[in-house]
Amino acid sequence: MNRTEAQSYQVSESLPGRMIAVLRSPRAVFRSVIARPVWLDVLVVSFAVSLACGVVFMLTDVGRQALVDQLERTSLAFGQEVDDAQYARFEEVSRSGVGYAALRALAAGPVLACGGAALIFILFSGFGGGEATYRQVLAVTAHAGVVLALRQVVATPINYVRESLASPVTMTAFAPMLDEASPVARFLGAIDLFVVWWLVVLAIGVALLYRRSARATAAAFVGAYVGFAIVLAVAMIVSGGTV
């Protein structure tokens, strides 16, 4: 190994190197972490970044009001009336905004990585007959989670300016002329572009791990997400949601 190759190897093995590689060259970093499964450091850092973004936002008046507005919009979207008493409960919840941010970061970080790894392991190793270990799968899901942490970094300042908790990176950004209560707008609003990116990156790692087609695996993952978005949009329509 020459000096240039050695330096490249050291960067890819370091935590910052692996996190950057997930965004720029996921196939390369997944080959590395599958051969040498490491996951705790990247999981902790991704969680810390997401937690910091959420907590900082919720420490502001804008963040707390955005939480109230989000709770109100969610209720209305599913056809629930929001009276003064309910609105007061939303305001009470917003006073615990830091706790809400912590739970959200925990769910989108460690819980999703560990739970997703368990599900993939069962489906691909158990039912699919693969030979990967759970630790290898967890290394893949933990590193893919870097994309979701980046989503928080990007969304937080935008949400502060917009005074909203709604994702600023959904497909509705390409169709601002639509009525937000329309079926198409509801569907597009459920498709987060960063989540699609995360699913594609995750599919690359899973495909390498189980020697599957990355394209077919990504199509299956994204297809399941689109199916969920359709079900969610239909549920809001059936419930008589107004926003």
Backbone hydrogen bonds in HBPLUS format (Angstrom, degrees):
<---DONOR---> <-ACCEPTOR-->    atom                        ^
c    i                          cat <-CA-CA->   ^        H-A-AA   ^      H-
h    n   atom  resd res      DA  || num        DHA   H-A  angle D-A-AA Bond
n    s   type  num  typ     dist DA aas  dist angle  dist       angle   num
A0006-ALA N   A0002-ASN O   2.98 MM   4  6.20 154.4  2.05 151.2 159.1     1
A0007-GLN N   A0003-ARG O   2.93 MM   4  6.20 159.5  1.97 153.7 158.4     2
A0008-SER N   A0004-THR O   3.01 MM   4  6.23 159.2  2.05 147.3 153.2     3
A0009-TYR N   A0005-GLU O   2.88 MM   4  6.10 151.6  1.97 144.5 152.4     4
A0010-GLN N   A0006-ALA O   2.95 MM   4  6.21 157.4  2.00 149.6 155.1     5
A0011-VAL N   A0007-GLN O   3.02 MM   4  6.28 158.3  2.07 150.6 156.0     6
A0012-SER N   A0008-SER O   3.04 MM   4  6.25 162.5  2.08 147.7 152.3     7
A0013-GLU N   A0009-TYR O   3.03 MM   4  6.22 138.4  2.21 143.5 154.5     8
A0014-SER N   A0010-GLN O   3.09 MM   4  6.24 132.2  2.32 141.5 152.9     9
A0014-SER N   A0011-VAL O   3.21 MM   3  5.26 136.8  2.41  97.6 109.2    10
A0018-ARG N   A0014-SER O   2.84 MM   4  6.06 154.6  1.91 151.4 158.1    11
A0019-MET N   A0015-LEU O   2.97 MM   4  6.18 161.2  2.00 155.8 160.9    12
A0020-ILE N   A0016-PRO O   2.98 MM   4  6.15 160.8  2.01 151.5 156.1    13
A0021-ALA N   A0017-GLY O   2.92 MM   4  6.00 153.6  1.99 140.4 148.8    14
A0022-VAL N   A0018-ARG O   2.99 MM   4  6.20 141.1  2.14 144.2 152.8    15
A0023-LEU N   A0020-ILE O   3.06 MM   3  5.43 130.2  2.32 104.5 116.6    16
A0024-ARG N   A0020-ILE O   3.03 MM   4  6.30 145.1  2.15 145.1 156.0    17
A0025-SER N   A0021-ALA O   2.59 MM   4  4.88 149.4  1.68 131.1 142.4    18
A0028-ALA N   A0025-SER O   3.14 MM   3  5.68 124.6  2.46 111.8 123.6    19
A0029-VAL N   A0025-SER O   3.38 MM   4  6.76 163.4  2.41 155.2 159.3    20
A0030-PHE N   A0026-PRO O   2.92 MM   4  6.00 156.5  1.97 153.9 160.5    21
A0031-ARG N   A0027-ARG O   3.09 MM   4  6.27 151.9  2.17 142.6 149.5    22
A0032-SER N   A0028-ALA O   3.26 MM   4  6.56 151.9  2.34 142.3 149.4    23
A0033-VAL N   A0029-VAL O   2.96 MM   4  6.27 164.0  1.98 154.0 157.0    24
A0034-ILE N   A0030-PHE O   2.89 MM   4  5.83 145.1  2.01 146.1 154.2    25
A0035-ALA N   A0031-ARG O   3.23 MM   4  6.30 152.8  2.31 136.4 142.9    26
A0036-ARG N   A0032-SER O   2.97 MM   4  6.18 147.6  2.08 142.3 152.3    27
A0043-LEU N   A0039-TRP O   3.02 MM   4  6.05 152.5  2.10 151.0 159.6    28
A0044-VAL N   A0040-LEU O   2.92 MM   4  6.06 159.3  1.96 152.9 157.7    29
A0045-VAL N   A0041-ASP O   3.04 MM   4  6.23 167.1  2.06 151.6 155.0    30
A0046-SER N   A0042-VAL O   2.98 MM   4  5.97 163.8  2.01 142.5 147.7    31
A0047-PHE N   A0043-LEU O   3.01 MM   4  6.06 158.3  2.06 141.8 148.2    32
A0048-ALA N   A0044-VAL O   2.86 MM   4  6.04 157.1  1.91 146.5 153.5    33
A0049-VAL N   A0045-VAL O   2.91 MM   4  6.14 157.1  1.96 152.0 157.4    34
A0050-SER N   A0046-SER O   3.05 MM   4  6.26 168.8  2.06 150.0 153.0    35
A0051-LEU N   A0047-PHE O   2.80 MM   4  5.93 160.4  1.83 152.0 158.4    36
A0052-ALA N   A0048-ALA O   2.89 MM   4  5.97 161.3  1.92 145.7 150.8    37
A0053-CYS N   A0049-VAL O   3.04 MM   4  6.27 163.0  2.07 151.0 155.2    38
A0054-GLY N   A0050-SER O   3.03 MM   4  6.23 164.8  2.05 149.8 153.9    39
A0055-VAL N   A0051-LEU O   2.84 MM   4  5.96 166.9  1.86 157.4 161.2    40
A0056-VAL N   A0052-ALA O   2.97 MM   4  5.97 169.1  1.98 149.7 153.3    41
A0057-PHE N   A0053-CYS O   3.16 MM   4  6.25 158.6  2.20 142.6 148.5    42
A0058-MET N   A0054-GLY O   2.96 MM   4  6.15 157.4  2.01 147.1 153.5    43
A0059-LEU N   A0055-VAL O   2.96 MM   4  6.13 123.1  2.29 145.6 159.8    44
A0059-LEU N   A0056-VAL O   3.37 MM   3  5.25 145.4  2.50  93.8 103.4    45
A0060-THR N   A0057-PHE O   3.22 MM   3  5.69 162.5  2.25 111.1 116.0    46
A0064-ARG N   A0060-THR O   3.14 MM   4  6.47 161.7  2.18 149.7 153.8    47
A0065-GLN N   A0061-ASP O   2.99 MM   4  6.14 162.1  2.02 150.2 155.1    48
A0066-ALA N   A0062-VAL O   2.88 MM   4  5.98 148.6  1.97 143.5 153.1    49
A0067-LEU N   A0063-GLY O   3.02 MM   4  6.29 143.4  2.15 142.8 151.7    50
A0068-VAL N   A0064-ARG O   3.17 MM   4  6.53 155.7  2.23 143.6 149.3    51
A0069-ASP N   A0065-GLN O   2.92 MM   4  6.21 164.6  1.95 152.5 156.5    52
A0070-GLN N   A0066-ALA O   2.87 MM   4  6.02 150.2  1.96 141.3 149.9    53
A0071-LEU N   A0067-LEU O   2.94 MM   4  6.18 161.0  1.98 152.2 156.3    54
A0072-GLU N   A0068-VAL O   2.96 MM   4  6.21 157.1  2.01 149.8 156.5    55
A0073-ARG N   A0069-ASP O   2.85 MM   4  6.04 162.8  1.88 149.7 154.4    56
A0074-THR N   A0070-GLN O   2.91 MM   4  6.04 156.4  1.97 146.9 153.4    57
A0075-SER N   A0071-LEU O   3.10 MM   4  6.26 158.5  2.15 142.9 148.2    58
A0076-LEU N   A0072-GLU O   2.99 MM   4  6.24 165.5  2.01 153.6 157.4    59
A0077-ALA N   A0073-ARG O   2.81 MM   4  5.90 148.5  1.91 144.6 153.7    60
A0078-PHE N   A0075-SER O   3.23 MM   3  5.44 138.3  2.41 100.1 110.8    61
A0080-GLN N   A0075-SER O   2.88 MM   5  5.10 159.2  1.92 151.4 145.1    62
A0079-GLY N   A0076-LEU O   3.06 MM   3  5.01 157.1  2.11 110.5 109.6    63
A0242-THR N   A0076-LEU O   3.02 MM 166  5.78 148.6  2.12 130.5 135.7    64
A0087-TYR N   A0083-ASP O   2.92 MM   4  6.15 161.1  1.96 154.3 160.1    65
A0088-ALA N   A0084-ASP O   2.94 MM   4  6.11 149.5  2.03 142.4 150.5    66
A0089-ARG N   A0085-ALA O   3.06 MM   4  6.40 143.0  2.20 140.1 149.7    67
A0089-ARG N   A0086-GLN O   3.07 MM   3  5.04 120.3  2.44  92.7 107.8    68
A0090-PHE N   A0086-GLN O   2.99 MM   4  6.39 149.2  2.09 146.5 155.1    69
A0091-GLU N   A0087-TYR O   3.00 MM   4  6.36 152.0  2.08 146.0 153.4    70
A0092-GLU N   A0088-ALA O   2.98 MM   4  6.25 143.3  2.12 138.6 148.8    71
A0093-VAL N   A0089-ARG O   2.94 MM   4  6.26 153.1  2.02 147.8 154.5    72
A0094-SER N   A0090-PHE O   2.98 MM   4  6.27 149.4  2.07 144.5 153.0    73
A0095-ARG N   A0092-GLU O   3.21 MM   3  5.43 142.0  2.36 100.0 110.2    74
A0096-SER N   A0093-VAL O   2.88 MM   3  5.44 153.5  1.95 113.9 122.7    75
A0097-GLY N   A0094-SER O   3.05 MM   3  4.80 132.8  2.28 114.9 109.6    76
A0099-GLY N   A0096-SER O   3.08 MM   3  5.44 119.8  2.45 105.5 119.2    77
A0100-TYR N   A0096-SER O   3.08 MM   4  6.47 153.9  2.15 148.8 156.9    78
A0101-ALA N   A0097-GLY O   2.85 MM   4  6.13 157.0  1.90 149.0 154.7    79
A0102-ALA N   A0098-VAL O   2.93 MM   4  6.20 152.2  2.00 145.2 153.0    80
A0103-LEU N   A0099-GLY O   2.94 MM   4  6.20 162.0  1.98 151.8 155.9    81
A0104-ARG N   A0100-TYR O   2.92 MM   4  6.10 157.3  1.98 149.4 156.2    82
A0105-ALA N   A0101-ALA O   2.92 MM   4  6.10 159.5  1.96 147.7 152.9    83
A0106-LEU N   A0102-ALA O   2.90 MM   4  6.07 154.1  1.97 145.9 153.7    84
A0107-ALA N   A0103-LEU O   2.89 MM   4  6.05 157.5  1.94 146.9 152.7    85
A0108-ALA N   A0104-ARG O   2.99 MM   4  6.15 160.1  2.03 148.1 153.3    86
A0109-GLY N   A0105-ALA O   2.94 MM   4  5.79 116.8  2.35 134.0 148.1    87
A0109-GLY N   A0106-LEU O   3.36 MM   3  5.11 145.1  2.50  90.8 100.6    88
A0111-VAL N   A0106-LEU O   3.06 MM   5  6.11 165.6  2.08 166.6 167.1    89
A0112-LEU N   A0107-ALA O   3.13 MM   5  5.84 125.7  2.44 129.3 142.3    90
A0113-ALA N   A0109-GLY O   2.90 MM   4  6.00 165.7  1.92 161.2 166.0    91
A0114-CYS N   A0110-PRO O   2.92 MM   4  5.93 170.3  1.93 149.9 153.1    92
A0115-GLY N   A0111-VAL O   2.79 MM   4  5.67 159.0  1.83 146.1 153.4    93
A0116-GLY N   A0112-LEU O   2.71 MM   4  5.44 152.5  1.79 135.5 145.0    94
A0117-ALA N   A0113-ALA O   2.97 MM   4  5.95 151.0  2.06 134.7 143.0    95
A0118-ALA N   A0114-CYS O   3.02 MM   4  6.22 152.3  2.09 141.4 148.6    96
A0119-LEU N   A0115-GLY O   3.00 MM   4  6.27 159.6  2.04 149.8 154.9    97
A0120-ILE N   A0116-GLY O   2.92 MM   4  6.10 168.5  1.93 153.7 156.8    98
A0121-PHE N   A0117-ALA O   2.84 MM   4  5.90 157.9  1.89 145.4 152.4    99
A0122-ILE N   A0118-ALA O   2.97 MM   4  6.16 156.6  2.02 146.8 152.5   100
A0123-LEU N   A0119-LEU O   2.95 MM   4  6.15 167.5  1.96 153.9 157.4   101
A0124-PHE N   A0120-ILE O   2.81 MM   4  5.76 168.9  1.82 154.4 158.2   102
A0125-SER N   A0121-PHE O   2.81 MM   4  5.06 138.4  1.98 123.3 137.0   103
A0126-GLY N   A0121-PHE O   3.12 MM   5  6.64 140.3  2.29 144.1 154.6   104
A0126-GLY N   A0122-ILE O   3.08 MM   4  4.65 124.7  2.40 101.8 117.1   105
A0127-PHE N   A0122-ILE O   2.97 MM   5  6.47 155.5  2.03 161.2 166.7   106
A0128-GLY N   A0123-LEU O   3.01 MM   5  6.07 120.1  2.38 121.3 138.0   107
A0130-GLY N   A0124-PHE O   2.98 MM   6  5.77 156.2  2.04 138.1 140.7   108
A0137-VAL N   A0133-THR O   3.16 MM   4  6.54 159.6  2.20 150.2 155.4   109
A0138-LEU N   A0134-TYR O   2.82 MM   4  6.06 160.2  1.86 154.0 159.8   110
A0139-ALA N   A0135-ARG O   2.94 MM   4  6.12 146.4  2.06 140.0 148.8   111
A0140-VAL N   A0136-GLN O   3.14 MM   4  6.48 147.3  2.26 142.8 150.7   112
A0140-VAL N   A0137-VAL O   3.08 MM   3  5.13 120.4  2.45  95.3 109.9   113
A0141-THR N   A0137-VAL O   2.95 MM   4  6.33 165.9  1.97 157.7 160.3   114
A0142-ALA N   A0138-LEU O   2.83 MM   4  5.84 159.9  1.87 148.7 154.7   115
A0143-HIS N   A0139-ALA O   3.20 MM   4  6.20 157.5  2.26 136.0 141.6   116
A0144-ALA N   A0140-VAL O   2.95 MM   4  6.15 156.9  2.01 151.2 158.3   117
A0145-GLY N   A0141-THR O   3.14 MM   4  6.25 137.3  2.33 137.1 147.0   118
A0146-VAL N   A0143-HIS O   3.13 MM   3  5.70 167.3  2.15 114.9 118.9   119
A0147-VAL N   A0144-ALA O   3.13 MM   3  6.09 155.8  2.19 127.1 129.9   120
A0148-LEU N   A0145-GLY O   3.06 MM   3  5.19 120.7  2.43  98.4 112.5   121
A0149-ALA N   A0145-GLY O   3.08 MM   4  6.46 149.4  2.18 148.7 157.6   122
A0150-LEU N   A0146-VAL O   2.94 MM   4  6.21 155.6  2.00 148.8 155.3   123
A0151-ARG N   A0147-VAL O   2.99 MM   4  6.26 143.7  2.13 138.7 148.9   124
A0152-GLN N   A0148-LEU O   3.26 MM   4  6.62 145.8  2.38 139.5 146.0   125
A0152-GLN N   A0149-ALA O   3.12 MM   3  5.26 122.0  2.47  97.1 110.5   126
A0153-VAL N   A0149-ALA O   3.17 MM   4  6.57 153.7  2.25 145.8 152.9   127
A0154-VAL N   A0150-LEU O   2.94 MM   4  6.22 157.7  1.99 155.5 160.9   128
A0155-ALA N   A0151-ARG O   2.83 MM   4  5.92 163.9  1.86 150.1 155.4   129
A0156-THR N   A0152-GLN O   2.99 MM   4  5.78 161.2  2.03 146.6 150.0   130
A0159-ASN N   A0155-ALA O   2.74 MM   4  5.86 161.0  1.78 162.5 168.4   131
A0160-TYR N   A0156-THR O   2.97 MM   4  6.20 147.5  2.08 147.9 157.0   132
A0161-VAL N   A0157-PRO O   3.15 MM   4  6.40 157.4  2.20 143.4 148.1   133
A0162-ARG N   A0158-ILE O   2.87 MM   4  6.12 155.8  1.92 148.7 156.5   134
A0163-GLU N   A0159-ASN O   2.65 MM   4  5.49 118.7  2.02 135.7 150.5   135
A0164-SER N   A0159-ASN O   3.03 MM   5  5.08 155.7  2.10 135.3 143.0   136
A0193-LEU N   A0169-VAL O   2.85 MM  24  5.82 166.5  1.86 162.9 164.7   137
A0173-ALA N   A0170-THR O   3.20 MM   3  6.07 169.4  2.22 120.7 123.8   138
A0171-MET N   A0191-ILE O   3.03 MM  20  5.82 136.1  2.22 153.4 166.6   139
A0174-PHE N   A0171-MET O   3.05 MM   3  5.77 162.3  2.08 118.8 123.6   140
A0175-ALA N   A0172-THR O   2.96 MM   3  5.01 157.8  2.01 104.5 111.8   141
A0178-LEU N   A0175-ALA O   3.30 MM   3  5.97 172.2  2.31 120.7 123.0   142
A0182-SER N   A0179-ASP O   2.89 MM   3  5.37 166.2  1.91 121.3 125.5   143
A0186-ARG N   A0182-SER O   2.97 MM   4  6.21 158.4  2.01 156.5 162.9   144
A0187-PHE N   A0183-PRO O   3.00 MM   4  6.21 158.4  2.05 146.7 152.4   145
A0188-LEU N   A0184-VAL O   2.88 MM   4  6.12 171.8  1.88 157.2 159.1   146
A0189-GLY N   A0185-ALA O   2.83 MM   4  5.86 149.8  1.92 143.4 152.1   147
A0190-ALA N   A0187-PHE O   3.04 MM   3  5.32 148.0  2.15 104.8 114.5   148
A0191-ILE N   A0188-LEU O   3.15 MM   3  5.33 160.3  2.19 106.3 112.4   149
A0195-VAL N   A0192-ASP O   3.11 MM   3  5.25 122.0  2.46  98.8 113.2   150
A0196-VAL N   A0192-ASP O   3.06 MM   4  6.45 152.3  2.14 150.4 158.4   151
A0197-TRP N   A0193-LEU O   3.00 MM   4  6.25 158.1  2.04 143.2 149.1   152
A0198-TRP N   A0194-PHE O   2.83 MM   4  6.07 159.7  1.87 145.9 151.6   153
A0199-LEU N   A0195-VAL O   2.88 MM   4  6.12 157.3  1.94 148.3 154.0   154
A0200-VAL N   A0196-VAL O   2.98 MM   4  6.26 154.5  2.05 150.2 156.8   155
A0201-VAL N   A0197-TRP O   2.95 MM   4  6.23 165.1  1.97 156.5 160.3   156
A0202-LEU N   A0198-TRP O   2.81 MM   4  5.99 163.8  1.84 152.8 157.9   157
A0203-ALA N   A0199-LEU O   2.85 MM   4  5.97 152.5  1.92 141.4 149.2   158
A0204-ILE N   A0200-VAL O   3.03 MM   4  6.34 146.9  2.14 145.7 153.9   159
A0205-GLY N   A0201-VAL O   3.23 MM   4  6.62 158.1  2.28 150.5 154.9   160
A0206-VAL N   A0202-LEU O   2.95 MM   4  6.23 164.1  1.97 155.8 160.3   161
A0207-ALA N   A0203-ALA O   2.83 MM   4  5.87 159.3  1.88 147.0 153.1   162
A0208-LEU N   A0204-ILE O   3.06 MM   4  6.25 156.0  2.12 144.4 150.4   163
A0209-LEU N   A0205-GLY O   2.98 MM   4  6.14 157.4  2.04 146.1 152.8   164
A0210-TYR N   A0206-VAL O   2.94 MM   4  6.10 155.2  2.00 151.0 156.6   165
A0211-ARG N   A0207-ALA O   2.79 MM   4  5.40 104.5  2.37 136.5 150.2   166
A0212-ARG N   A0207-ALA O   2.84 MM   5  4.46 156.9  1.89 128.7 135.8   167
A0217-THR N   A0213-SER O   2.94 MM   4  6.09 158.6  1.98 149.4 155.9   168
A0218-ALA N   A0214-ALA O   2.87 MM   4  5.96 161.2  1.91 146.5 151.9   169
A0219-ALA N   A0215-ARG O   2.94 MM   4  6.10 155.0  2.00 143.8 151.2   170
A0220-ALA N   A0216-ALA O   3.00 MM   4  6.20 149.9  2.09 141.5 149.1   171
A0221-PHE N   A0217-THR O   2.98 MM   4  6.26 162.9  2.01 152.0 156.0   172
A0222-VAL N   A0218-ALA O   2.88 MM   4  5.98 175.2  1.88 157.5 159.0   173
A0223-GLY N   A0219-ALA O   2.83 MM   4  5.66 147.6  1.94 134.0 144.5   174
A0224-ALA N   A0220-ALA O   2.98 MM   4  6.13 151.4  2.06 142.5 149.1   175
A0225-TYR N   A0221-PHE O   3.11 MM   4  6.42 150.2  2.20 143.4 151.7   176
A0226-VAL N   A0222-VAL O   2.86 MM   4  6.15 158.0  1.91 153.5 159.2   177
A0227-GLY N   A0223-GLY O   2.89 MM   4  6.09 153.4  1.96 143.9 151.9   178
A0228-PHE N   A0224-ALA O   2.97 MM   4  6.24 149.8  2.06 141.0 148.8   179
A0229-ALA N   A0225-TYR O   2.96 MM   4  6.28 152.0  2.04 145.3 153.1   180
A0230-ILE N   A0226-VAL O   2.95 MM   4  6.27 150.3  2.04 148.2 155.9   181
A0231-VAL N   A0227-GLY O   3.01 MM   4  6.31 162.2  2.05 149.7 154.1   182
A0232-LEU N   A0228-PHE O   2.89 MM   4  6.12 158.2  1.94 150.2 156.4   183
A0233-ALA N   A0229-ALA O   2.93 MM   4  6.11 159.3  1.97 145.9 151.3   184
A0234-VAL N   A0230-ILE O   2.90 MM   4  6.11 162.2  1.93 152.8 157.9   185
A0235-ALA N   A0231-VAL O   2.89 MM   4  6.06 154.9  1.95 146.2 153.4   186
A0236-MET N   A0232-LEU O   3.08 MM   4  6.36 152.4  2.16 146.6 152.9   187
A0237-ILE N   A0233-ALA O   3.02 MM   4  6.29 153.5  2.09 146.2 153.8   188
A0238-VAL N   A0234-VAL O   2.81 MM   4  6.01 169.9  1.82 159.4 161.6   189
A0239-SER N   A0235-ALA O   3.02 MM   4  6.04 150.6  2.10 139.4 147.3   190
A0241-GLY N   A0236-MET O   3.02 MM   5  5.39 167.9  2.03 168.8 165.1   191
A0240-GLY N   A0237-ILE O   3.07 MM   3  5.26 152.6  2.15 103.3 111.9   192
